[in-house]
Amino acid sequence: MAKLIDPKSLKPLPGYILVEPVKADKKTISGIYLPDSHDEKPQQGVVLAVGGDWETEHGAKIACPVKKGDHVIYKKWGGNDVKIGEVEYQFLKFEDVLAII
C-alpha cells in the first residue's frame, strides 16, 4: 500500500502555489439544499505552500503575490487538481490568483 502524502510537506516549484479549496456550501442563501450532482468547483481556498520567484523567458523575476495562510480567490478553471486522501488540492500559477480575501 502506498504511503499517503502529507500536503503540508509539498514544496511547489517556482511560479506555483498549493491551495486547499474551501468546502462548497450544500445550501443556498435562501435555504434550498443542493444535491451532490450540482457541486461546482470551488474558486476560493487557503494557501498551504508557495514556490520561489518565477523567472520569465526574458529574465524578469516575478515574486509570489501571496503568502502561506492567505485566503485567495482564483480562476475557476485554472490550476491542476491533485487528490490526496479525500481532498482535491490545487496547484496554481501565480497568474491564476485573482484576489486575496
N, C-alpha and C positions, 0 to 999 in steps of 0.2 A: 504494500500500500504506500502510495506517495505521501510524503510529509507535506502538511498544509503550510503554505507560505504566510508569513506574518506581513500584512500590507504596510505596517509601520516601519518595516526593515528595508523596504524598497527605496532605491535612490534613482529618480528619473534622470535621464540623460539631459545634456544642455538643451534648453529651449522647451522643455516639458515640465508639467506639474502632475501630481497624482491627487485626485479628488474623490472623496466618498460622497456620492449623491445623497440628498435628503430623501426620506421616505415619502412617497406620493400619498396625498390625502385620499381616503376612500369615500369621503363625504363632502358634498358641495357646501358652499356657504348657506344655501337655503335648506340644508338638511337632507338632501337626497343622497342615498348610498349608491356608489358606482360599483358595477361588477368588475371582477378581475380582468375580464376581456377588454375593459375600457382603459386599462393602465397606459399612461403616457410616459415617455421617457422624461425623467426629471431634468431640470435646467439649473438646479441650484445644488451646492454642495459645500463641503468643508475641505480645505486644502490640507492634505496629510504630509506631503513632501514636495520639495521644489528642486529642479535641476539647476545647473550652473547657467551663467550668462550664455546667450545664443549668439554665435558669430555668423553674420550674413556672408553670402558669397563675395561681397565687396570688402569684407574685413571689418565692417561696423559691428560693435558689440551692443546687444540689447539685453538689459538687465531684467530679471524676473519682476513682473509687476505686482506680485503677491508674496505673502509670507505664510509659513506654516500656521494653521489655525484660522486663517481668513475664511469668511463665508463669501462665496462667489456665485455669480450668475454667468452661465456660459452658453455657447451656441447649442441649439437643440440637436443638431446632427454632427457636432464637432467631436473630436477625440476618438479614442479607441477603448472599447469595453474590455475589461479583464475581470472575469468572475473568479473570486476567491471565496470558497465556502458558499454562503447564500447571498453574498453581496456582489453587485457588479460595480467595480470601481472604474474610474475614467482617467486615462492618460490624455491630457490636453496640451496642445501647443499654447504658448503664451498668447498668441493672437486669437485663440478661441474664447478667452475670458472677456466678457462684456462689461462686468461691473463687480465691485467689491461692496458687499452689504454691510 
